[in-house]
Amino acid sequence: MSANPEGRYPDGRRPDPSLRPTSISVLVVAGLAAAALGWLLLSFSYSRLPALPWTPALVLAVLAVAEGMLAQNTSARIQRKPGSPPVEPLAVARYVALAKASSLVGAIFAGFSAGLLTWLLLEPTRAARGDIPATAGAFVAALALIGAALWLERSCRVPEQPDREDDGTGRPTELR
């Protein structure tokens, strides 16, 4: 159902402009698809690859720490804790976009790393055993990024205002 030029649906309702929380099912599907792709790519080309690097694990870990710190700071600022400056609404919108993108990237990396790790654990060669630590590190760092991104997204939610009433128009009564 699409809204008309006046911004209303045919039944008279206004569209809800709010952003929905990240769907865990989307993250799981992305991770599973990436795991299958990682398994397939490694099974066809492992013998031609150099040793797997630690760089992805380090980058993902740094991103997870940065987003975790941002989530903690943003939560304190939105809840207006003493000593915390107010937060700019546009900054919060950017943080939500970052969080949504990071959780999806984390799911893709976690899935890809899980596919690689599973293949490496089943491969009996010494080279495969040598690649397990870097791949496991990337998997753990990707999970940490997902957690930090979901925390940041949750930190950007506006707390409920118990003293404001909504009369069904979508606007609080005290602001009219």
Sine and cosine of phi, psi and omega as CSV:
sin_phi,cos_phi,sin_psi,cos_psi,sin_omega,cos_omega
0.00,0.00,0.77,-0.63,-0.01,-1.00
-0.91,-0.41,0.45,-0.89,-0.03,-1.00
-0.98,0.18,0.48,-0.88,0.04,-1.00
-1.00,0.08,0.04,-1.00,-0.05,-1.00
-0.86,0.52,-0.43,0.90,0.02,-1.00
-0.98,0.18,-0.05,1.00,0.03,-1.00
1.00,0.06,0.37,0.93,0.00,-1.00
-0.83,-0.56,0.47,-0.88,0.13,-0.99
-0.97,0.25,0.30,-0.95,0.01,-1.00
-0.83,0.55,-0.46,0.89,0.01,-1.00
-1.00,0.07,0.10,0.99,0.08,-1.00
0.99,-0.10,-0.19,0.98,0.01,-1.00
-0.96,0.29,0.47,-0.88,0.13,-0.99
-1.00,0.04,0.57,-0.82,0.05,-1.00
-0.93,0.38,0.54,-0.84,0.02,-1.00
-1.00,0.05,0.93,-0.36,-0.08,-1.00
-0.99,0.14,0.06,1.00,-0.09,-1.00
-0.95,0.31,0.43,-0.90,0.03,-1.00
-1.00,0.00,0.68,-0.73,-0.02,-1.00
-1.00,0.05,0.52,-0.86,0.07,-1.00
-0.89,0.45,0.40,-0.91,0.03,-1.00
-0.87,0.49,0.73,-0.69,0.00,-1.00
-0.99,0.10,0.82,-0.57,0.02,-1.00
-0.89,0.46,-0.57,0.82,-0.01,-1.00
-0.90,0.44,-0.58,0.81,0.05,-1.00
-0.90,0.43,-0.66,0.75,0.01,-1.00
-0.91,0.41,-0.63,0.77,0.01,-1.00
-0.92,0.40,-0.70,0.71,0.00,-1.00
-0.90,0.44,-0.69,0.73,0.03,-1.00
-0.88,0.47,-0.66,0.75,0.02,-1.00
-0.91,0.42,-0.67,0.74,0.01,-1.00
-0.91,0.41,-0.66,0.76,0.04,-1.00
-0.90,0.44,-0.66,0.75,0.01,-1.00
-0.93,0.38,-0.58,0.82,0.04,-1.00
-0.90,0.44,-0.69,0.73,0.03,-1.00
-0.89,0.45,-0.67,0.74,0.02,-1.00
-0.90,0.43,-0.68,0.73,0.03,-1.00
-0.88,0.47,-0.69,0.72,0.03,-1.00
-0.86,0.50,-0.75,0.66,-0.03,-1.00
-0.90,0.43,-0.72,0.70,-0.01,-1.00
-0.88,0.47,-0.68,0.73,-0.03,-1.00
-0.94,0.34,-0.59,0.81,-0.03,-1.00
-0.93,0.37,-0.45,0.89,0.00,-1.00
-1.00,-0.06,-0.33,0.94,-0.14,-0.99
-0.73,-0.69,0.19,0.98,-0.09,-1.00
-0.88,0.47,-0.62,0.78,-0.06,-1.00
-0.91,0.41,-0.35,0.94,-0.01,-1.00
-0.99,-0.14,-0.03,1.00,-0.07,-1.00
-1.00,-0.07,0.54,-0.84,0.16,-0.99
-0.97,0.25,0.02,-1.00,0.03,-1.00
-0.85,0.52,0.63,-0.78,-0.02,-1.00
-0.95,0.32,0.72,-0.69,-0.10,-1.00
-0.99,0.13,0.29,-0.96,0.09,-1.00
-1.00,0.06,-0.14,0.99,-0.08,-1.00
-0.82,0.58,-0.73,0.68,0.02,-1.00
-0.86,0.51,-0.65,0.76,0.01,-1.00
-0.89,0.45,-0.69,0.73,-0.01,-1.00
-0.92,0.40,-0.70,0.71,-0.01,-1.00
-0.90,0.44,-0.71,0.70,0.01,-1.00
-0.90,0.43,-0.62,0.79,0.02,-1.00
-0.91,0.41,-0.67,0.74,0.03,-1.00
-0.89,0.45,-0.68,0.73,0.05,-1.00
-0.89,0.47,-0.65,0.76,0.00,-1.00
-0.90,0.43,-0.68,0.73,0.03,-1.00
-0.90,0.43,-0.70,0.72,0.00,-1.00
-0.89,0.46,-0.68,0.73,0.01,-1.00
-0.94,0.33,-0.54,0.84,0.07,-1.00
-0.90,0.43,-0.69,0.73,0.04,-1.00
-0.91,0.42,-0.65,0.76,0.03,-1.00
-0.90,0.43,-0.62,0.78,0.03,-1.00
-0.90,0.44,-0.70,0.71,0.00,-1.00
-0.89,0.46,-0.72,0.70,0.01,-1.00
-0.90,0.44,-0.72,0.70,-0.04,-1.00
-0.91,0.42,-0.66,0.75,0.01,-1.00
-0.87,0.49,-0.71,0.70,0.01,-1.00
-0.89,0.45,-0.63,0.78,-0.03,-1.00
-0.95,0.31,-0.63,0.78,0.01,-1.00
-0.94,0.35,-0.59,0.81,0.02,-1.00
-0.99,0.17,-0.01,1.00,0.03,-1.00
0.82,0.58,0.76,0.65,0.05,-1.00
-0.95,0.32,0.50,-0.87,-0.02,-1.00
-0.83,0.56,0.71,-0.70,0.00,-1.00
1.00,0.06,-0.06,1.00,0.00,-1.00
-0.99,-0.15,0.79,-0.61,0.04,-1.00
-0.94,0.33,0.38,-0.92,0.04,-1.00
-0.91,0.42,0.41,-0.91,-0.03,-1.00
-0.97,-0.24,0.60,-0.80,0.03,-1.00
-0.97,0.24,0.74,-0.67,0.00,-1.00
-0.85,0.53,-0.61,0.79,0.01,-1.00
-0.92,0.40,-0.56,0.83,0.06,-1.00
-0.90,0.43,-0.64,0.77,0.02,-1.00
-0.89,0.45,-0.65,0.76,0.04,-1.00
-0.88,0.47,-0.63,0.78,0.04,-1.00
-0.92,0.39,-0.64,0.77,0.02,-1.00
-0.90,0.44,-0.64,0.77,0.03,-1.00
-0.90,0.43,-0.68,0.73,0.04,-1.00
-0.88,0.47,-0.67,0.74,0.05,-1.00
-0.88,0.47,-0.70,0.72,-0.03,-1.00
-0.90,0.44,-0.69,0.72,0.00,-1.00
-0.90,0.44,-0.68,0.73,0.02,-1.00
-0.92,0.39,-0.67,0.74,-0.03,-1.00
-0.91,0.41,-0.61,0.79,0.01,-1.00
-0.91,0.41,-0.61,0.80,0.03,-1.00
-0.94,0.35,-0.68,0.73,0.04,-1.00
-0.89,0.46,-0.67,0.74,0.03,-1.00
-0.88,0.48,-0.65,0.76,0.02,-1.00
-0.91,0.42,-0.65,0.76,0.01,-1.00
-0.91,0.41,-0.71,0.70,0.03,-1.00
-0.91,0.41,-0.64,0.77,0.02,-1.00
-0.90,0.44,-0.69,0.73,0.03,-1.00
-0.90,0.43,-0.71,0.70,0.01,-1.00
-0.87,0.48,-0.71,0.70,0.02,-1.00
-0.90,0.43,-0.60,0.80,0.03,-1.00
-0.91,0.42,-0.65,0.76,0.06,-1.00
-0.89,0.45,-0.70,0.71,0.04,-1.00
-0.89,0.45,-0.72,0.70,-0.04,-1.00
-0.89,0.46,-0.67,0.74,0.03,-1.00
-0.88,0.47,-0.70,0.72,0.00,-1.00
-0.90,0.43,-0.69,0.73,-0.02,-1.00
-0.90,0.43,-0.61,0.79,0.01,-1.00
-0.92,0.38,-0.45,0.90,0.01,-1.00
-1.00,0.00,-0.20,0.98,-0.02,-1.00
-1.00,0.05,0.81,-0.59,-0.10,-0.99
-0.99,0.11,0.13,0.99,-0.08,-1.00
-1.00,0.09,0.37,-0.93,0.04,-1.00
-0.92,0.38,-0.59,0.81,0.02,-1.00
-0.89,0.46,-0.65,0.76,0.02,-1.00
-0.91,0.42,-0.66,0.75,0.03,-1.00
-0.89,0.46,-0.56,0.83,0.02,-1.00
-0.95,0.32,-0.40,0.92,0.00,-1.00
-1.00,0.03,-0.17,0.99,-0.05,-1.00
-0.89,0.46,-0.71,0.70,-0.04,-1.00
-0.87,0.49,-0.69,0.73,0.00,-1.00
-0.91,0.41,-0.63,0.78,0.00,-1.00
-0.94,0.34,-0.65,0.76,0.05,-1.00
-0.91,0.42,-0.62,0.79,0.06,-1.00
-0.89,0.45,-0.66,0.76,0.04,-1.00
-0.91,0.42,-0.62,0.78,0.02,-1.00
-0.90,0.44,-0.74,0.67,0.00,-1.00
-0.90,0.44,-0.67,0.74,0.01,-1.00
-0.91,0.42,-0.60,0.80,0.04,-1.00
-0.92,0.40,-0.64,0.77,0.07,-1.00
-0.90,0.44,-0.63,0.77,0.04,-1.00
-0.90,0.43,-0.62,0.78,0.05,-1.00
-0.90,0.43,-0.66,0.75,0.04,-1.00
-0.87,0.49,-0.74,0.68,0.00,-1.00
-0.87,0.49,-0.71,0.71,0.00,-1.00
-0.91,0.41,-0.62,0.78,0.00,-1.00
-0.92,0.39,-0.67,0.74,0.03,-1.00
-0.92,0.39,-0.57,0.82,0.07,-1.00
-0.91,0.41,-0.69,0.72,0.03,-1.00
-0.88,0.47,-0.69,0.73,0.01,-1.00
-0.87,0.48,-0.69,0.73,0.01,-1.00
-0.92,0.38,-0.57,0.82,0.01,-1.00
-0.92,0.40,-0.37,0.93,-0.03,-1.00
-1.00,0.09,-0.05,1.00,0.02,-1.00
-0.95,0.30,0.63,-0.78,0.04,-1.00
-0.98,0.20,0.77,-0.64,-0.01,-1.00
-0.91,0.41,0.47,-0.89,0.02,-1.00
-0.89,0.46,0.62,-0.79,0.03,-1.00
-0.95,-0.31,0.98,-0.18,-0.07,-1.00
-0.93,0.38,-0.39,0.92,-0.05,-1.00
-1.00,0.04,0.00,1.00,0.02,-1.00
-0.97,-0.24,0.68,-0.73,0.03,-1.00
-0.94,-0.35,0.55,-0.83,0.03,-1.00
-0.91,-0.42,0.83,-0.56,-0.04,-1.00
-1.00,-0.09,0.26,0.97,0.03,-1.00
0.99,-0.16,-0.17,0.98,0.01,-1.00
-1.00,0.06,-0.19,0.98,-0.02,-1.00
1.00,-0.07,-0.10,1.00,0.03,-1.00
-0.90,-0.43,0.64,-0.76,0.06,-1.00
-0.90,0.44,0.56,-0.83,-0.06,-1.00
-0.90,0.43,-0.50,0.87,-0.05,-1.00
-0.96,0.27,-0.22,0.97,-0.04,-1.00
-0.99,-0.10,-0.06,1.00,-0.02,-1.00
-0.98,0.17,0.00,0.00,0.00,0.00
